[in-house]
Amino acid sequence: MSESRKIIEIPAYRAVGMKWDGAYSEISSLKQMIQTMSERVQDIPQALNPHLQLGLSYHLRPDGFIHYSVYEVEREAEIPEGMIEFNMPRQTYVKVHHHKGKDIGLTYAHIREWFKTSPYVPYREKGVTYFDELPIKHEHYPKDRDINDPHFHILIPIVKKSRL
């Protein structure tokens, strides 16, 4: 994989934002929701890092996925109207940087390739049916990104193969 990657652990955190549950054919409405959320960060006074928007995707449907566009918040932060709360447990991830001007599909293809020879597998919650070989995808978007050709970090929750 040509992208730089590292294994990191992120402590448990609480986030607030908006939820999208849609089909791949409705992806334009997802992009609109992400843009709306980036504008509504001002409605979250207790955002810990208002310059880092989190996109948390879960492939729980065969024709699409569920996406949470959120910002990490203080534990006691209130949930603004029209938003949801999302609690993320401590997790280990493989972190890859996606560069502006590159094909996102190729970046994800490199991640899939890396799993073939790595000592890790993508994390899957027990008892949950997923519809993608990378079932959970977290993306961290800096505020200064180009919305049409962004640079960002991709984080895939992982577990060691021996822990299965």
C-alpha positions as protocol buffer text, in pm:
chain_id: "A"
residue {
  index: 1
  type: MET
  ca { x: 0 y: 0 z: 0 }
}
residue {
  index: 2
  type: SER
  ca { x: 159 y: 326 z: -108 }
}
residue {
  index: 3
  type: GLU
  ca { x: -37 y: 534 z: 145 }
}
residue {
  index: 4
  type: SER
  ca { x: 125 y: 577 z: 484 }
}
residue {
  index: 5
  type: ARG
  ca { x: -57 y: 368 z: 742 }
}
residue {
  index: 6
  type: LYS
  ca { x: -25 y: 310 z: 1110 }
}
residue {
  index: 7
  type: ILE
  ca { x: -200 y: 119 z: 1383 }
}
residue {
  index: 8
  type: ILE
  ca { x: -349 y: 348 z: 1646 }
}
residue {
  index: 9
  type: GLU
  ca { x: -579 y: 320 z: 1945 }
}
residue {
  index: 10
  type: ILE
  ca { x: -844 y: 584 z: 2010 }
}
residue {
  index: 11
  type: PRO
  ca { x: -1001 y: 609 z: 2356 }
}
residue {
  index: 12
  type: ALA
  ca { x: -1380 y: 594 z: 2394 }
}
residue {
  index: 13
  type: TYR
  ca { x: -1552 y: 917 z: 2298 }
}
residue {
  index: 14
  type: ARG
  ca { x: -1891 y: 1080 z: 2267 }
}
residue {
  index: 15
  type: ALA
  ca { x: -2000 y: 1261 z: 1952 }
}
residue {
  index: 16
  type: VAL
  ca { x: -2298 y: 1466 z: 1838 }
}
residue {
  index: 17
  type: GLY
  ca { x: -2422 y: 1520 z: 1485 }
}
residue {
  index: 18
  type: MET
  ca { x: -2656 y: 1395 z: 1216 }
}
residue {
  index: 19
  type: LYS
  ca { x: -2748 y: 1048 z: 1088 }
}
residue {
  index: 20
  type: TRP
  ca { x: -2806 y: 942 z: 726 }
}
residue {
  index: 21
  type: ASP
  ca { x: -2948 y: 601 z: 635 }
}
residue {
  index: 22
  type: GLY
  ca { x: -2964 y: 558 z: 259 }
}
residue {
  index: 23
  type: ALA
  ca { x: -2897 y: 371 z: -60 }
}
residue {
  index: 24
  type: TYR
  ca { x: -2591 y: 421 z: -279 }
}
residue {
  index: 25
  type: SER
  ca { x: -2827 y: 576 z: -536 }
}
residue {
  index: 26
  type: GLU
  ca { x: -2906 y: 853 z: -283 }
}
residue {
  index: 27
  type: ILE
  ca { x: -2542 y: 950 z: -220 }
}
residue {
  index: 28
  type: SER
  ca { x: -2602 y: 1314 z: -322 }
}
residue {
  index: 29
  type: SER
  ca { x: -2830 y: 1357 z: -19 }
}
residue {
  index: 30
  type: LEU
  ca { x: -2548 y: 1223 z: 201 }
}
residue {
  index: 31
  type: LYS
  ca { x: -2304 y: 1482 z: 64 }
}
residue {
  index: 32
  type: GLN
  ca { x: -2564 y: 1751 z: 132 }
}
residue {
  index: 33
  type: MET
  ca { x: -2609 y: 1628 z: 492 }
}
residue {
  index: 34
  type: ILE
  ca { x: -2230 y: 1628 z: 549 }
}
residue {
  index: 35
  type: GLN
  ca { x: -2212 y: 1986 z: 424 }
}
residue {
  index: 36
  type: THR
  ca { x: -2505 y: 2088 z: 645 }
}
residue {
  index: 37
  type: MET
  ca { x: -2336 y: 1929 z: 947 }
}
residue {
  index: 38
  type: SER
  ca { x: -2010 y: 2113 z: 876 }
}
residue {
  index: 39
  type: GLU
  ca { x: -2211 y: 2438 z: 883 }
}
residue {
  index: 40
  type: ARG
  ca { x: -2400 y: 2338 z: 1201 }
}
residue {
  index: 41
  type: VAL
  ca { x: -2085 y: 2274 z: 1408 }
}
residue {
  index: 42
  type: GLN
  ca { x: -2144 y: 2624 z: 1548 }
}
residue {
  index: 43
  type: ASP
  ca { x: -2457 y: 2478 z: 1712 }
}
residue {
  index: 44
  type: ILE
  ca { x: -2232 y: 2249 z: 1920 }
}
residue {
  index: 45
  type: PRO
  ca { x: -2051 y: 2481 z: 2164 }
}
residue {
  index: 46
  type: GLN
  ca { x: -1891 y: 2187 z: 2346 }
}
residue {
  index: 47
  type: ALA
  ca { x: -1729 y: 2037 z: 2034 }
}
residue {
  index: 48
  type: LEU
  ca { x: -1376 y: 1936 z: 2134 }
}
residue {
  index: 49
  type: ASN
  ca { x: -1232 y: 1993 z: 1787 }
}
residue {
  index: 50
  type: PRO
  ca { x: -1467 y: 2192 z: 1561 }
}
residue {
  index: 51
  type: HIS
  ca { x: -1204 y: 2175 z: 1284 }
}
residue {
  index: 52
  type: LEU
  ca { x: -1231 y: 1794 z: 1253 }
}
residue {
  index: 53
  type: GLN
  ca { x: -1556 y: 1646 z: 1119 }
}
residue {
  index: 54
  type: LEU
  ca { x: -1600 y: 1271 z: 1167 }
}
residue {
  index: 55
  type: GLY
  ca { x: -1779 y: 1053 z: 911 }
}
residue {
  index: 56
  type: LEU
  ca { x: -1868 y: 712 z: 1059 }
}
residue {
  index: 57
  type: SER
  ca { x: -2007 y: 464 z: 806 }
}
residue {
  index: 58
  type: TYR
  ca { x: -2164 y: 128 z: 888 }
}
residue {
  index: 59
  type: HIS
  ca { x: -2256 y: -110 z: 604 }
}
residue {
  index: 60
  type: LEU
  ca { x: -2571 y: -253 z: 759 }
}
residue {
  index: 61
  type: ARG
  ca { x: -2790 y: -264 z: 448 }
}
residue {
  index: 62
  type: PRO
  ca { x: -2735 y: -443 z: 116 }
}
residue {
  index: 63
  type: ASP
  ca { x: -2812 y: -139 z: -101 }
}
residue {
  index: 64
  type: GLY
  ca { x: -2631 y: 129 z: 100 }
}
residue {
  index: 65
  type: PHE
  ca { x: -2511 y: 217 z: 449 }
}
residue {
  index: 66
  type: ILE
  ca { x: -2569 y: 424 z: 761 }
}
residue {
  index: 67
  type: HIS
  ca { x: -2351 y: 731 z: 805 }
}
residue {
  index: 68
  type: TYR
  ca { x: -2304 y: 951 z: 1111 }
}
residue {
  index: 69
  type: SER
  ca { x: -2162 y: 1297 z: 1044 }
}
residue {
  index: 70
  type: VAL
  ca { x: -2048 y: 1404 z: 1390 }
}
residue {
  index: 71
  type: TYR
  ca { x: -1809 y: 1605 z: 1605 }
}
residue {
  index: 72
  type: GLU
  ca { x: -1648 y: 1478 z: 1923 }
}
residue {
  index: 73
  type: VAL
  ca { x: -1794 y: 1654 z: 2227 }
}
residue {
  index: 74
  type: GLU
  ca { x: -1745 y: 1686 z: 2601 }
}
residue {
  index: 75
  type: ARG
  ca { x: -1918 y: 1412 z: 2803 }
}
residue {
  index: 76
  type: GLU
  ca { x: -2187 y: 1647 z: 2938 }
}
residue {
  index: 77
  type: ALA
  ca { x: -2259 y: 1827 z: 2609 }
}
residue {
  index: 78
  type: GLU
  ca { x: -2624 y: 1877 z: 2523 }
}
residue {
  index: 79
  type: ILE
  ca { x: -2762 y: 1740 z: 2198 }
}
residue {
  index: 80
  type: PRO
  ca { x: -2883 y: 2023 z: 1972 }
}
residue {
  index: 81
  type: GLU
  ca { x: -3225 y: 1994 z: 1809 }
}
residue {
  index: 82
  type: GLY
  ca { x: -3223 y: 1775 z: 1498 }
}
residue {
  index: 83
  type: MET
  ca { x: -2904 y: 1596 z: 1600 }
}
residue {
  index: 84
  type: ILE
  ca { x: -2822 y: 1260 z: 1756 }
}
residue {
  index: 85
  type: GLU
  ca { x: -2570 y: 1131 z: 2008 }
}
residue {
  index: 86
  type: PHE
  ca { x: -2313 y: 866 z: 1916 }
}
residue {
  index: 87
  type: ASN
  ca { x: -2093 y: 686 z: 2170 }
}
residue {
  index: 88
  type: MET
  ca { x: -1783 y: 515 z: 2036 }
}
residue {
  index: 89
  type: PRO
  ca { x: -1598 y: 260 z: 2252 }
}
residue {
  index: 90
  type: ARG
  ca { x: -1219 y: 244 z: 2273 }
}
residue {
  index: 91
  type: GLN
  ca { x: -1100 y: 86 z: 1950 }
}
residue {
  index: 92
  type: THR
  ca { x: -784 y: -4 z: 1758 }
}
residue {
  index: 93
  type: TYR
  ca { x: -768 y: 116 z: 1396 }
}
residue {
  index: 94
  type: VAL
  ca { x: -554 y: 105 z: 1088 }
}
residue {
  index: 95
  type: LYS
  ca { x: -519 y: 470 z: 984 }
}
residue {
  index: 96
  type: VAL
  ca { x: -449 y: 567 z: 622 }
}
residue {
  index: 97
  type: HIS
  ca { x: -425 y: 914 z: 469 }
}
residue {
  index: 98
  type: HIS
  ca { x: -625 y: 972 z: 150 }
}
residue {
  index: 99
  type: HIS
  ca { x: -460 y: 1244 z: -58 }
}
residue {
  index: 100
  type: LYS
  ca { x: -638 y: 1516 z: -252 }
}
residue {
  index: 101
  type: GLY
  ca { x: -640 y: 1435 z: -624 }
}
residue {
  index: 102
  type: LYS
  ca { x: -631 y: 1058 z: -568 }
}
residue {
  index: 103
  type: ASP
  ca { x: -905 y: 803 z: -641 }
}
residue {
  index: 104
  type: ILE
  ca { x: -1087 y: 715 z: -318 }
}
residue {
  index: 105
  type: GLY
  ca { x: -1180 y: 374 z: -461 }
}
residue {
  index: 106
  type: LEU
  ca { x: -810 y: 299 z: -513 }
}
residue {
  index: 107
  type: THR
  ca { x: -726 y: 407 z: -157 }
}
residue {
  index: 108
  type: TYR
  ca { x: -987 y: 165 z: -22 }
}
residue {
  index: 109
  type: ALA
  ca { x: -864 y: -108 z: -263 }
}
residue {
  index: 110
  type: HIS
  ca { x: -515 y: -69 z: -113 }
}
residue {
  index: 111
  type: ILE
  ca { x: -659 y: -106 z: 236 }
}
residue {
  index: 112
  type: ARG
  ca { x: -842 y: -425 z: 133 }
}
residue {
  index: 113
  type: GLU
  ca { x: -517 y: -557 z: -17 }
}
residue {
  index: 114
  type: TRP
  ca { x: -323 y: -477 z: 302 }
}
residue {
  index: 115
  type: PHE
  ca { x: -562 y: -691 z: 509 }
}
residue {
  index: 116
  type: LYS
  ca { x: -466 y: -1000 z: 304 }
}
residue {
  index: 117
  type: THR
  ca { x: -114 y: -1003 z: 449 }
}
residue {
  index: 118
  type: SER
  ca { x: -157 y: -811 z: 777 }
}
residue {
  index: 119
  type: PRO
  ca { x: -202 y: -972 z: 1119 }
}
residue {
  index: 120
  type: TYR
  ca { x: -539 y: -790 z: 1146 }
}
residue {
  index: 121
  type: VAL
  ca { x: -895 y: -823 z: 1018 }
}
residue {
  index: 122
  type: PRO
  ca { x: -1169 y: -558 z: 1009 }
}
residue {
  index: 123
  type: TYR
  ca { x: -1367 y: -549 z: 1333 }
}
residue {
  index: 124
  type: ARG
  ca { x: -1720 y: -686 z: 1312 }
}
residue {
  index: 125
  type: GLU
  ca { x: -1963 y: -659 z: 1601 }
}
residue {
  index: 126
  type: LYS
  ca { x: -2091 y: -1004 z: 1700 }
}
residue {
  index: 127
  type: GLY
  ca { x: -2444 y: -1078 z: 1586 }
}
residue {
  index: 128
  type: VAL
  ca { x: -2449 y: -794 z: 1332 }
}
residue {
  index: 129
  type: THR
  ca { x: -2483 y: -856 z: 957 }
}
residue {
  index: 130
  type: TYR
  ca { x: -2263 y: -635 z: 739 }
}
residue {
  index: 131
  type: PHE
  ca { x: -2271 y: -594 z: 360 }
}
residue {
  index: 132
  type: ASP
  ca { x: -1913 y: -490 z: 280 }
}
residue {
  index: 133
  type: GLU
  ca { x: -1574 y: -652 z: 336 }
}
residue {
  index: 134
  type: LEU
  ca { x: -1476 y: -327 z: 514 }
}
residue {
  index: 135
  type: PRO
  ca { x: -1790 y: -318 z: 728 }
}
residue {
  index: 136
  type: ILE
  ca { x: -1707 y: -6 z: 931 }
}
residue {
  index: 137
  type: LYS
  ca { x: -1530 y: 296 z: 783 }
}
residue {
  index: 138
  type: HIS
  ca { x: -1446 y: 608 z: 979 }
}
residue {
  index: 139
  type: GLU
  ca { x: -1323 y: 916 z: 794 }
}
residue {
  index: 140
  type: HIS
  ca { x: -1179 y: 1225 z: 961 }
}
residue {
  index: 141
  type: TYR
  ca { x: -1221 y: 1539 z: 751 }
}
residue {
  index: 142
  type: PRO
  ca { x: -1024 y: 1858 z: 823 }
}
residue {
  index: 143
  type: LYS
  ca { x: -1220 y: 2182 z: 796 }
}
residue {
  index: 144
  type: ASP
  ca { x: -994 y: 2309 z: 515 }
}
residue {
  index: 145
  type: ARG
  ca { x: -1075 y: 2023 z: 276 }
}
residue {
  index: 146
  type: ASP
  ca { x: -1205 y: 2068 z: -75 }
}
residue {
  index: 147
  type: ILE
  ca { x: -1553 y: 1916 z: -52 }
}
residue {
  index: 148
  type: ASN
  ca { x: -1532 y: 1792 z: -416 }
}
residue {
  index: 149
  type: ASP
  ca { x: -1178 y: 1650 z: -391 }
}
residue {
  index: 150
  type: PRO
  ca { x: -1098 y: 1609 z: -22 }
}
residue {
  index: 151
  type: HIS
  ca { x: -793 y: 1494 z: 167 }
}
residue {
  index: 152
  type: PHE
  ca { x: -871 y: 1307 z: 490 }
}
residue {
  index: 153
  type: HIS
  ca { x: -780 y: 1017 z: 716 }
}
residue {
  index: 154
  type: ILE
  ca { x: -948 y: 679 z: 685 }
}
residue {
  index: 155
  type: LEU
  ca { x: -971 y: 468 z: 1000 }
}
residue {
  index: 156
  type: ILE
  ca { x: -1085 y: 106 z: 987 }
}
residue {
  index: 157
  type: PRO
  ca { x: -1157 y: -61 z: 1324 }
}
residue {
  index: 158
  type: ILE
  ca { x: -945 y: -377 z: 1351 }
}
residue {
  index: 159
  type: VAL
  ca { x: -872 y: -680 z: 1568 }
}
residue {
  index: 160
  type: LYS
  ca { x: -581 y: -922 z: 1557 }
}
residue {
  index: 161
  type: LYS
  ca { x: -654 y: -1235 z: 1355 }
}
residue {
  index: 162
  type: SER
  ca { x: -561 y: -1448 z: 1658 }
}
residue {
  index: 163
  type: ARG
  ca { x: -845 y: -1287 z: 1861 }
}
residue {
  index: 164
  type: LEU
  ca { x: -1118 y: -1439 z: 1645 }
}
